[in-house]
């Protein structure tokens, strides 16, 4: 095999390889092509996901506001309970004091 034959054989091999690669690429592109229906479905799913994320964010904000409101209400209720318990404790002391005074007056001298 002389130099010219070698160049021609190499060129033919490269040409066949290129043609096979092009055909393989065309086949892959043909079978993996995304249809318009698939694209519209993807757009619809993306829009639905976006709306769901917005609703989630709104729900999180509402939950945080509600939690803050309930925490404030709980703190207020606990303060009212402490005040009521302090008032009850003071009333019991006063009752005990008054009962002691009545008992002292009721004792014969």
Buried (B, 14 or more C-beta within 10 A) or exposed (E): EEEEEEEEEEEEEEEEEEEEEEEEEEEEEEEEEEEEEEEEEEEEEEEEEEEEEEEEEEEEEEEEEEEEEEEEEEEEEEEEEEEEEEEEEEEEEEEEEEEEEEEEEEEEE
